[in-house]
Amino acid sequence: MPKHYYKFEKWEDFLALNEQPLGSGIMVFDSWEPKQFIKVMKNANYWDPEHAAKIDGVLMSEFPEESIISALQTNQIDFAQVSSSAENLEAINALDNIQIDNYLGNGYTFMCFNCVKPKLADVRVRQALMYALDRESFIKAQYGEGLASVGMAPISPSSWAFPDASDLNAYKFDMDKAGKLMDEAGWTMGADGFRYKDGEKFHVNWLVYTDSAWPGTLSGMAADTWKQLGVDLEVELMDFDTVASRTMDAAPADKDFDIYTMGFSLSIDPDPTGALFDDDAYVAGGFNASGYKNADAMALVKAGKTEFDTAKRAVIYKEWAKIMNTEISHTIIAYRSEIWGINNRVKGMDLGTYANWVQCLKNISIE
């Protein structure tokens, strides 16, 4: 990012440049309309002409989820990602004009707890809520067989830094364990079916965005099992931008939530400071909205960033992942497969866990 252009004194000044991006990639920004499209065109001045784009540009259009497969079938769009589900995979498989890329995504869906709130600062409470959430049933209902697995660590299972599953707690659905942990944390069941501590009812609000189906499915299942645990759960429905504004985008004093859920894409390197687990990212615009801090975990993260031997780095990150699996400031809900439909006329788009469509742009051609 060119310093002369992006240098800023106020964060708002930097954000304003999002609508006028400047870079040296193979595509240049042309135009956009919010919630409609973004148009980029071939960079005629690309620094490496031999590997410049073969296509004139890309028009990224906003399509409702329920219309994507139809748009692929009728050649309105050349490629698109659809929600991971057995139903969608079967529907795309039936299209003669479309090829499929189906692979494990380099990311996860997660649940973030506001660990600044006293009731959620207790790790026993966070663990209890996870034991009382049947994620295996959620995955079967939301995605279908073979398209997702229960999340256990904030690293992709495809990564060389992923721990051995036997070293991690899968928090298998167990209402007895959940109840005992809540009892240990001092939240005892009242006559009305809710838990209390020092006269306070255990009430949590969960911010659920409606732009995608899975947060609603998950919170709906929690509304049932958490009620059995004695939790007074309030689900607030809103759009994605509103969830972001009350969580990651807000200043620490203004982070207005108990729980929220989102998806997160990872980079190739397992260093978590670019993701949700950097103490310094508990700021307005930072990804770590939990407020959770752990000196031992951050020491491991720093050690991992300064070690250049991959085998030694793997040991470091595996230890870090085990801490986060126990502490669960952010619970990894699921690792999902990604399903992309690609028109047969598009050549050179070879997608995979560590190769997204932007990285494929140099190789794409249209027949």
N, C-alpha and C positions, 0 to 999 in steps of 0.2 A: 504494500500500500504506500503510495508516494507521500512522503512526509510533508512536502510543501503544500499538498492539497488537503490531507486529512489531519494536519496538526490542529489541535483545539485547546481552548481554555475551559470551556464548559461542555459537559457531556451532551447537552441538547444540541450544541453546534455540530458535534460529530454525527449525531443521529439524523440531523437535517440533511446530511450528505447521502443518506441512504437512497434518496430519490434522484441523486445525480452521481452515480458511482463512477470511479475512475480506476482503471487497472491496465494490465498488459496481457490479458488472456487472449484466446483465439476468437472470442466474441466480444462485441461492444454493445452497451446498452442503447436501445433505440427509443422505446416508449413503453408506457404501461397505463392500465386503468385498474384501480383497486377492485379486487374481487372479480375481475374479468380476464385480463391477460397481461403478460409481460413479453415484450418482443426484443430479442437481441439479434444482431446481424454480424456477419463475418468481419473480422478485424482485418482491413486491407493493409494495415501497417504492422502486422504481427511480426515479432522479432525473429521468428524461425520460419521463413517462407516454405521450406521443404515440408514442414509438418503443419502447415496452416489448415484451416477447416476446408473440407471438401463440399460442404453444403453452404447455401447462402445465409441461412439463419435459422432461428428456432422461435416459434410462437407457442408460448406456454399458456394454455387456456384453462380457465376455472370451469370445471364440470361438476354437477351434483353427483354424489357417489352412485346414486341409482341409475344414472345415465351413462356411466363410463363404458360399460361393456357394449351397450347399444352403439355408442359413438365409435368404438373400435370396429364393430361389425360393419358399419356403414362407411368406413374410411374417413370419418370426420376428423379423427385424430390418428397419428401414426404410432404412438406408444403411450402407455399409461400404467400407473400402479393402481391396483385395486386392493381393497381390504382383504386380508388373509382369511379365507373361509373355504370350506370344502365346496360350498355351493358356487362361489365365484370361480374356483379352479375348474370345476366341472363345466361351467358355462363358457369359459374361455377356451377350454379344450375342444369344445364343439364348433369353434369358429374356423372355417377353412382358410381365411385370409390372415390369420394371426398365429404367431409362434409365441411360446411361453418361456420366460425365465423364472424359475422358482428356486429360491435359495435361502439359507439362513441369513437374516438381516444382521448388520453390524450395529446392534443397538438393543433397546429394551423398552418396555413400558414400566413405569414406576409409580409408587405412591410416596409422597413426601409428607412427613410429620413436622409440624411446627414445634421443634424441640425447645423453644423459648417458653412455651406455655407449660406451667408447672405440671399439669397432669400428664403431658406427653414427654416431659423431660425424663421421666422414669422409664428406663429401658424395659422393665417388666411389663409396663402397660403397652408399649409398642409391640412387644413380643406376643402379649395376650391377644391383641387385636389381629395379629397375623395368624395365630393358631385358630382363631375363630372365623377365618376367611377361607372358604374352600376353593382354592385357586385351581385345583385339578378339575373340578366340576365347571368352573368358569371357563377354562381353556376349551373343554369339550363343547360347551354351549356356544362360545363366541367364535372359535376358529375351526374346530373339527379335528379329527384324528391326524396327527403327523404334521400339523402346521404351526405348532407352538409348543413350548415346554415351560415348566415352572422355573421362574428366575430365582437364582440363589446368590449371585455375586454381581457387582457392577462392572463386569468385564464380559466381553463376548465369549461364548463357549468355543468359538473358532480360534481364539487368541492363544498364543503360546504362554500367556500369563494367567490363563484360567486355572483355578485350583482343582484338585481332585474332588469330585462330588462328595466323596466320603468324608471330607474335611469340612463340609458345609451343612448348615441346618436348612432343610427344605421347608420347615414350618408346616408339616403335613397337618391337615385339618384335624383338630383335637380340642373339643370344647372343654373337656376336663382339665387339660393343661392350661387352657386360657383362663378358666375360672380360678384355678389355684394361683396363677400369677397375679390376677387382679386382687385376690384376697391378700397375697403377700405384700402388694403395693398399698394395702390399706383401704381399697375400694370394696366395701361390703354390700351385699345385696339387701335392698330395702323391701318392705312389705308390698310396695307398688311395682316390684319387678325391675327396678333400676338400682344401680349402685351409687353409694354415697361415701364421702370422706369428709370429715369435719363439717358436716351439714351441707356440703356441695354435691349436687347431682352430677354424675359423669355424663356430660353433654359434649358432643363434638360436632362441628360443621364440616362438611365435605364439599368442596367446590368441584362441580362436574360440568365439563363443557359438552355441548350437544352436537358439535361439528362432526364427531365420530361416535360410533355406537358403543364401543367397548367400555368407556368410563361409566355409562349408564347401566350397562349389564353388571359390571363389577359392584357398583354401589348399591344396585338393587338386591344383589345377593347378600351384601353386607347388612343391608337393612333388616334382613330376616335373621341371620345368625348372630349379629351383634346385639340385636334386641334380646335374643335368648341369653346372651352374656350379661345383659343388664345395662347396655349402652344406649343412651338417648342420642340417636343419630339424626342430624338435620342435613339433608341433601339440598344444595343450592344449584339449580340449573342455570347455565349462562353460556355465552359463546367463548371460544378459546381466548380471544384477546382480553376479555374481562378477567378470566382466570389468571392470565399472565400479569395483568395490571395489578392484581391484588396479591401476587406472590413474588415472582422473580423481579418484575419491573419496579416494585415498590421499595421505598427505603425501609431499612430494618424496623423502624418504629411504626411503619404503616402497613406491614405485612399482615393482611386481614384474613386469616384462615387458620384452621386446625389441620386439615388434610386436603391435599389436592392430588390429582393424577394426571400424568402426561406421558408422552413417548420421548425418547432421546436417541439420537444417532451418535455413534462414537467415531473417533478417528482410527486410523490403522494402529497407531501407537497406544498402548494401554494406559499411559500417563493420565490420571484422573483429574488433573488440575484444569483441563479444558472442559470438564464435565460438571458434575453436581457436587463434588466432594472437596472443594478447595475452601479452606477457612477464609481466605481473602475474598471469596466470591459471595460473601454474605453482605451484599451491598445492592443498591438500586441498579438493576440491569444485570446483576450477577446470577448465575444459575443456581447457586446454593441458597435456597430460600429457607432451609430448615433451621439455621442458627446453631446447628450442632457443631461442636469443636472437640477434637481429640488430639492431644499433643503427640501421642505415640503413633497414631495413624499418619499425621502430617510429617513426622520424622521419617517414616517409611517412604512416603511420597517423595520427599526431597532426596532421599537416598537413591530412589529409583531414577530420578531425573539426572543424577550425576554419575550413575554407573553405566558403562558402555558395553559390558559383557552381558549378552542376552540371557545366558543361563543364570547369572547372578541376579539380573533384573527380574527374571521370572520368579525366583525365590522371594524377592522383596515384595513384589506385587501380590503374590499369593498370600503372604502373611497379612498384607494390608486388606485384601479382599475378605479374609476370615474375620478381621475386626469389624468390617462394615456389615458382614453377614450376621454378626452377633448384635451389633449396636442398632442396625436398621433405622438410621435417621431417614434414609430413603430405602424403601423396600422394593426390590426388583420383582415386579409382578410376573412378567413372562418374557421369554425370548421368542420372537415371531419369525416365521418365514415371510419373505417378500414375494409377491406375485406380480409380474409385469407382463402385459400383453404388448407385443411388438409386431407391427405390420410386416408382412413378408417382403415388401418392397424396400424395407430398411435393412441395410447391410452394415456389419461392423459393430453393432451394439452388443457387446459381450459383457453382460452384467454379472455381478457376483458379490459375495460378502464384502470384498474390499475393492470393488470396481463399480462406482455409480455411473449414471448416464452422462454426467458432466465430464467425467474422466474419459469417457468413450468418444467425446465429440470429435477428436482429431481423426478417428477411424471411420466415422459414420458416412455412408453414401446412400443415395436414393436411386433405385432403379426406375 
